[in-house]
């Protein structure tokens, strides 16, 4: 009886997963049709090239990882018509642990004397989220009306600033030229198009570093995380959150939400910044400029700890939507269905159909849109990655603590509360 019930439930969830994969492909097609293929440099420039305001790039850094200097240097090689500055923030200039990154920034200043590069000490501990605490202190030194916060290991293309800042020169929330299919929506669509863009964010792909944990995370970014972003974009007509790879915000929008300070105790600060900007009435635009991020060489334990932290952060930020993630695990549900049915032929046929749909999503989005060739190499890891993701999703409901940089925190509605002497 139990096996029959499990087989029935997993059959329903498997079909739900198929419909989700179809929704991803539909959303990916729409993304390309409305803005061009992001992998072709001559296409997809939705922003006005003539709009090139001054911009301050804020980069909080902690330690120097392999390849990070080249990521820094990519910020200095921008082909941008406007002025920009790069401000690096460290917690302490006298800390020996920060000496390598300080030396790297001094080298950067020497090799790119034409660029305005600053190094700022951020000694104040403003909240549990040290990164955003540093950003608050760095923002006080920013001279321009547009700010970009991106991670220390982000590597940029030469036209990154042109494309990101160009989005602010348009009206709407990143969805333009919708065509006749949306005209019946009337005033609702019109209001979306006339929003002033307050925040621009960008897709990214992860560069794995050898270990299984690193490869699983990079695979998940390209084949699971970004497909979910595309579905949200298609379903809502806009996105209402930010991605940590790029958070470009106008000072007007930032002032409307009280600045960066409210985010110093938030775990999912990128999500929260976009959500608050959208709630303030501004549009959030998804650029078609793709950046690269370095995925640490996680052990399996480190990988699961990172995934659990991310999962619980999203769970606390959008509870209803997080529960709905169960329909995105089509392949794991299909595999469970095969076992529950005793390897029945119809279950095997259904699993084959799901596997085909899942691979199509992985290749269509990961390779076709993001240009992540690692997807081809690691395609065989998809079942492992998806089963691990579903296990993390289930386990995320079992508690409200996360481990971050060696410290344990309790999550209360997305807010971090330090917990002394308490582990996971």
N, C-alpha and C positions, 0 to 999 in steps of 0.2 A: 504493500500500500504506500509506504513512504517513497519507494523508488518511483512509483507511478505519479505521485504528487510532484516530486522533484523534476521528473521528466516533463510533466505538463507545464510547470512554472518556467523551467529553462527553455522550453519550446517557445513560449510566449515572449520571453525576454530575448531569445535569439532572433525572432522575427522583428522585434523592436530594434535590435541592433542593425538588422539589414536596412530598415527604414532610415535609421540614423546615418548609415554609410551613404545611402542614396542622397540624403539631405546634404551631407558634406560635399559630394560631387556636384550637386546642383548649386551649392553656394560657391564652390571653387570656380565653376563655369561662369557664374554671375560676376564674381570678383574680377576675372580676366576680361570678360566682355565689357564691363563698365569702365575699366581703367587701363587696359592693355596688359601685356605680359610683363611682370616686373623684372624678368630675366633679360629683357631686351632694352638696353639703355636708351634707345630712341623713343621708347613708348612709355606710357604710364606716368608722365610728368603732369599730374593733375594741378599742381600749383603754378602760379604765374611766375615765369622766370625773372621778370623785372622786379619782383618783390624780394628785396634782400636787406632787411633791417639789421642793425647791430645785434649781436647775440653773445651771451656769456655762457660758456660751457662749464658746468660745475662737475668735477670728478672727485668724489670722496675715495680715498685710497687707503688700504691697510696691507702693508707688505708688498713684495714684488715677486710675482710668479713668472715662470718661463713664458716668453712671448709677449709679456706685458709692455715692454718698451716699444716694440713695433706697433702695438695697439695705440700707445700714446702718440707715436709719430704719425699714424694715419690721421689724427686730428689736425696735425700741422700741415698736411698736404692738400687741404681743401681748395677746390676751384670755386671760390665764392666771391661774388661781386661786392658784398658788404663787408663791414668790419666785424671781427669777432675776437674774443679773448678766451683763453683756457685757464681755469682756476683749479688747481689741485688742492685738496684739503687733507691734512693728516692730523691725528689727535695730539701728537707731541713731536716737535722737532728734535728734542733731546733724547728720545727713546732710541736705544741702539737697534731695536728691532725695525725701526723705520728708516735707518741709515741707507739701506739699499734703494728704497723708493725715492728718498730725497736726492741721492746721487743720480738716479735715473732722470729725475725732473731737471736737475742742474745740467745734465748732459743735453737734455732736450732744449733747454734755453740756449745752450751754446751752439747746437747744430741748426737751430731755427731762430736766428736772431731777429728775423723779420716778423715773428709772431709775438703777440702779447701773451706771455705765459707767466702765471703767478703761482706761488706756493704759499698757502695760508695755514697757519696753525689753528686748530679748533680744539681748545683745551676744555671747553665746557661739556659736562655730561648732562645732556638735556632730557634723556629718556632711555628706555631699553634699546631702542633702535638707533644704534650708534651712527649708522650711515646717514639717516635723516637728521640726526643731531648735528653732524658735520655740515650737511647741506644747508641747514638753517644759518649756521655761522658763516659759511661761504657766501650765501646769498646777500649778506650785508655788504660785501665788497664788489658785487656785480654792478657794472656800469651801464649795462644795456637793458632795454625794456622786454627782451625775450631771453628766457633761460632754458638751457638744456641740461638735464641730469641724465647721465648714462653710466653704466657700470665701468669699472676700471679696466676690464679686459675686452671691452667692445672694440672691434676693428672695423673701420669705416672705408667706404668707397670715396673717391675724390669728389663726387657730387652730392654727398650726403647732406651737407648744409643747404645747398641750393634746393634740393627736393623737400627736405623737412620744412624749411622756412617758407618755401613757396606755398605750402598748404595754408599758411596764415593769410596769404593774399587772396584767398577765395572765400566765398560764402558757402555755408553748408557744413555738414558734419562729416565730410569725407565721402559722401555718396552723391555723385553728380551725374547729370545726363541720364536720368533713370529711364526715360523713354515712355512710350504709351502704356506699358504694362502697369504703371503706378498712377496714372492720371486720375483714375477713379477715386483715389484716396483723398483727393481734394485738399482741404486746408491743412490736414495733418501733415502731408508730405511737404506742402509749401512752408509750414513752420519749421520743418527740419532743414530745408534748404536755406532758409534765411538766418539760421543761427550763426553767430560770429564764432569762428573757431578759437577755442581757448587753449586746447591741448592737442598736440600731435604725437603719435606713438608709431612704432615701426616693427615689422616682423623681424624675426631673427632665426638663425640656425646655429646649433651648437657644434663646436669642433671637439670631438672626443679625444681623450688622451689614454689610449691603450687598454685600460682596465675594463672589465665587464660592466661595472657600475657606471663608468663614464660613457660607454657605448650605449647602454640602455637609456640613460638620461638624454643623450643627444638624439637617439631614435625617437623617444617620446615627444621631444620638442617638435620635430618635423612631421610626425605621423599621427599625433594625438592632440597635442596642445594647440598648434596653429589650426588644424581642421576645426577644433571647437570654436576658435576665434572667428573663423569664416562663417560658421553656422550662426553665431550670435549676430554677426554683421548683417547677414541675409535676413534673419528672422525679425530683427528690430529696425532694420534700415539704417542703423548706426551702431557704434559701440559706445559703451558708457564706462569704460575702464581703461587703464593704461598698462603698457607692457614695459618691464624694467629695462629693456634694451635701449629705449629712448623715451624720455618724458620731456617734451618741449612745451613750455607753457609761457603764456604772456603774463606780464606783471598785473594787468587788469584782472585776468581770471584768477591769478594767484591771490590778489588782494581780496577778491570776492569770497574766497574760502578761508580767509584768515592766514594765508601764507603756508609755509611748510611746517610750522610749529605744531599743528594738531596731529602730525604724522609721526612724531618722535616716539610714540608708544604703540604704533601700529606694526603688525607683522607684514601684511601685504600692502606695503606703502604705495607701490605702483598702482595696484587695483584701486586703493582708496583715493589716490590723487585724481585719477580719471573719474571715479564715481562722484566725488565732490564737485569737480569742475562741471560735469554734466548736470548735477542737481542745481548748480548756480545759474543754469540756463545757457551755458556755452556748449558749442559742438566739440566733440572729440573725433579727430580725423586719424584714420589708419593710412599711413603713407605706404607707398609701394617700394620704398627704398629698403633693401634687405641688408642687415648687418650680421656680423659673425661674433659669437661669444665663445669663450673658452670654457669647456666643461672640465672641472677638476678630475684628477685621476682617483675617483671615488673607489673605496673598497665597497663590497656589497653592503656592509653595515652602514657605511657613510651614505651610500645611495638611498637605502631605505629610510635613514634618519632625515635626509634632505627631502625626500618625497613625502614623508609623513608631516614634516613641518609645513611644506607647501599645501598639502591636502587640508590640514586643519585650519590653515589660514584662509583658504577659499571657503571651507565649510562655515566658518564664523562670519565671513563677509557676505555670503549669499546662500543661506540655508536651503531655501526651496529649490533653487537651481542645482545645488550640490547633490541633493537627494536624487534629482533627475539624471545625474551622471550614470546611473545604473544602466540606462539604455545604450550608453556608448561602448559597453564591453561586450559587443556582439560575439567576438571570437571566443573569449573565455566561456560565455554562456553556452555556445555551441559545443565546446569541448566537454563541459559538464553534462550537457544533454546526451552526448554520445555515451558517456559512462553510465548515466542514470538509466538509459534505455537498454543497457546491455549490448551496446554496439549494433543496434538495429540498423538495417540498411537505409531506412528513411532518415534516421538521425545522421548517418554518415554522409548521405546526399546533401542534407541541410548544412552540415558542417563544411562540406566542400564549397557550397554556394557562398557561405559566409566568408570563408578563407579567400575566395576570389574577390569578393567585394572589399575585404580588408586590405588586400594587397593593392587593389586598384586605388583605394584612398591613399595608401602610403606612397605609391609611385606618383599619383596625380598631383598630390599636394607637396609631399616632401621633395620629390625630384622635379616635378613639372612646374611648381610655383616657386618653391624656395631654392631650387637648384642644389639640394643637398645630396651629393653623390655617395655619402656614407650610407644612405638608405639602401642602395644597391648592395653594398658590402654586408650590411647587417640585416637584410630582409629576413633571413632565417631566424633572427631573434625576436621577430614580432610576437609569436605566441608567448614566449617567455616574458617579454616586456608587458604585454597586455594582462597576463595572469598576475604578474607582480603589481601592476597598477590597480587591478581589482582587489587584490589582497590589502593594499594600502588603503583603498577607499573604505573597505569594510572595517579595517582596524582603526581608521580615523574617528569612528563613532565611539570607540571604547574609552576615550579619555579626552582631556583638554590641556595636556601639557606638551610642550615642544622643547627640543634642545637646539640651541643656536649659539655657535662660537663657544662651546664648552659650558654654557650656562642653561639651566632649566627655567622655563617660564610657564605660567598658567595663562591660557587664553580666555578672556572674558569679552565676548562680542567683538572679537578681532583685536582687542587691546592686550598688550603684553604686561604681565605682572610677574616680577621676579619671585622665584620659589627657592628658598634656601634649603639645602640638604634633601632635595626631593628629586628623584630620577624618574625616567620614563617608566 
